[in-house]
Amino acid sequence: MFKTKLRTSALSMAVGLAISGMATTAGAANQAPKMTEAEFEKGKTIYFQRCAGCHGTLRKGATGKNLEPKNTIKLGQKRLEKIITYGTEGGMNNFDDILSKDEITLMAKYIQQEPPIPPEMPLKLMKERHKVYVDPKDYPTKPLHGRNWKNFFLVIERDVGKIAVIDGDKKEIVAHIPTGYAVHVLKAVEHHKGMHVDNPGRFWYVMGRDGMMTKVDLWQTPDKMKVAQTQVAYDARDVAVSGDGKYVIGGGYWPPHFVILDALTMEPLKVVSARGVNVDGEFVNESRVAAVYDTPLAPSWLVSMKELGQMWQVDYSDLDNLQVTMINSAKYLHDGFYDPSGRYFQIAANASNKMVVIDTVERKLEAMIDVDKKPHPGPGANWVDPKCGPVGGTTHLGVGKVTVWGNDPKGHPDQAWKICYEVETDGPGVFIRTHPKSQYVWADQTKHPDPEVQQSIQVIDKKTREIVKTIRLTEKKGYAAVHIEFNADGTEVWTSVWNRADSKKPNGEIIIFDAKTLKEKARIKGLYAPTGKFNVHNRVNHVT
């Protein structure tokens, strides 16, 4: 997709401003291949767009391996090109259908250079980049489009920097909304004990990988759904709204910080550094904020400090005197989900091969569960097992397996936080999903380099614990099957055909299946690289 003109990312521009003499920087490692300034700049942009999420801005590694010159130079140009081309079964995608041969050669050279250090982003700069498109006083008092917005799906159109709003009843695309580059997550106000918010799910907050946070109003006409925007980082991943609807928080990969904003106006209010000492007693400069979640039973957010191996429970009831509880667990904390009670947060510590459980009422570590290589549940899945009772499950980035554990310490204490069973799948996956009304659990296999596996989703029966069907969504080169979401009443399963190779054209699609018969029932075309999908009703009501 990068064969013609590369899109310049915010991080890439920031690095360019902060660092002069790129050719000199590129030659810092004596044994590294020579690169021109233009080559280095192009490599830097591709690295941000495709590699930084797993390997880190400074290339020190986390979910992915350390890519500093001391390690990459040892592997050599040919070996690096082979790894980038074909990927690995340990969870790295193949890039031969995304990058050209020249770009693969370029990237193998680039990761042998010394990594550039991007600049910081102060609160003043964030305020300068704050934009209001619709004044809050002009917000409509009722929906202006006559659609069932509670069954809308908000779909990430990754590489074109947009989200699509889809009417889940009519299977129609309502709008394509410009947001930040490579949107990672979007969230709304969720139901919170003891707090009332009018029309939860109306306003959504979208986080792009370029740190651009966008506020979306689903009651507006399509041309006015984007109501405000603020850039809070150069590289970011997650966002969450306070239970009272007053504040929104965005977590940065770079700079390593989180930012609290006024949820109504999107004005940035407070910046908190994520840098600190990790669970091994070492200071970490690039301590990235991977996941942020509202806590359903307390006026606080959970903020995962990826490299520190800590969960920070941040109380938002008094921003001037911010109270943060630092909860030690394991590295590298990535993403997770709540148990059905909303008390326990279950999050993957990728590199430690553990699922970490946080008690948000006691604000302490509840348990750590040893699982297989690089767990990654995404937004996760909870269901009831005939033998173990309530359980949670995860896919893994590093192995084809779904691991299931008990998560009901009150009703099933003997099963709590212990592995109930495991299911071998054909390949590593990124997302697992189910619905209380469904007899099945769905898991993708997006991280496997074999196209046949990468393009297939597997369906597991909750009662028999067996894979009952493997569904290949596409056979097109450069396409992958990714992400699963149910509709509001649990009768449909929505899956994405992600065109990894060429996302500049609307040639991705969503394939919808009957949740009971597992048969295809509809397709929605005209989408740009669709990946994650978020159903309004399910996300607001914590339906996993």
Phi, psi and omega in degrees: 000349184256023186284340180252263183250123180283140172286130180275120181278161177298321179295317180299318179294320181296318178296321179298324178289327186275338187236126176252160179066057184298324181297323177294316178300319182297332182265013184298322177277115187303325184268358182284149176300147179287143177223146174281168178299319180295318178297317181296319180296318179295317178298322180297319180294313179298319181300315178300315185288329190240339193238328189299329182302319181268325188259349178092148178300320180268005174066027181276353176088157175195262173296320174265172184284161174297128181242031175288154183306328180300336179258318185288325180297326179296324181288326178086161186301311185295317180295319179297318178299321180294317180296315180295322182293308189259347183072191178220159177282358177277004174121359178267130179292154168286146179243010182290341177257009178243314181254150175286168178300321179295322179290325176295317176299316179301315183291326176296325176289317186299317184283003171264356178270165174291132181289136176287152180256116181289166179279173174276173176227102181284164180301323180301317180293321177300318180295326177293332182262013177276126181230137176246122181262329175228121180294136180308329180292344180260006177298139179291154180267356175204159179302140184261003187242352176072018181255162176279084187292341180287346173249022171290150169247131173258120190245130177287125170253089202305293194275353175263002177068045180219165162238150174254140173256123184240134175284111184290337178282314186265351181060039181244141174283121181273320184199153166247116186251121177296131180225210174279169179293140173048062179309135182255315185213150169220142184217159177236176172296131179250161180299132188226128182301129176082001180235145179239130175231130178293133174052056177301138183099351179289312182260132178239146181241123191249130180249119175270160179292345175271013178078007179277117178259128185238136176260131183239135179248112184284355176273347183283166168291155187307325183286349183237015182292332176277110188252338179197163183201143176212137174269125184247355179193173174268337180214125186210171183225316194227166185208152175205155181247143178293154183297336177270359178077007185275327187232156173229144183237139177236135182257132183258140167278314172216129351299155180285092181200170167235153186234134177255131183236158170289120185292333181286309187262343185070019175284128178291136186246323189207138177243133180233125181291144177260355181295147181176194182260128184279183184293346177265003180082020181251138176288135182239119179282316180262074177262097189276147176267110185271307184233143172226132182221142170289146177262120186296339186247011180204154178280070185205167171246151166261127182238118183270122176266097191307301184283336180284334186074031181232145166257129176257123174263111189257115180277120184262011182289341178214095184292330181290331179235066188296127178255124182235123175261119182266119186247110180290141175212256183211159177269156348254118186291131188236286182211159184195195186200162181273155169286170184301333181284342183081004181270320188254128177259127184250112187231144181279130167259090192311297189289342179269356180057046181224151164259125181260137181242123181250129173273108185280349176277311177278346180057057181205167176291127179267315183193162169228128185251123177285121178237198182270195192291120173055070177297146179207093182276349190059225178282000168078181180208133173239140174203181180250123178266141182303330183258318186266350183079209180301133182222163170237162182215159178218149164273180179224143176283335189255356182201152178279090184198141168251124179252135185236134181226157176286139181223037178231078183296336180280311184271332182224066185299330181289339182259349189296128175062028174240146179294126179273310176195170178228150178236123176283126176251179183281339182192167180299145182228173183244330186224145174227143185205150173207187180211145181305333182270357183261146176270002185236156170243133182251138179222133176271175183221039191298336187270003178275135183287340179286121184305320182299319179285316181300332184264009184240146175244139182249145184245126184248133177282129183294327183279312184274344182064023182245153174286120183260342180199140170247122185247115175272119186280332184201160173236012181285138179296135179086005180250151179223155172267131184208142168069142181226140176211138176270158173280180190299320183265004175079012182269346182231151176239123181257128179234158183248136166260108188262114179276088184294332189277324185214089184266007180277352178243150180282067184241015169269167180207163173251131178250127186251132181243151171290124187294339182265312183274343182067018179265146178294139181233343180194160174225142176242116183256182178082025182248147180262109176046056181291134177234263182289149179227139185230110178277130187303306183299313185295318183287323179293327184259016177057036179279114179242000000 
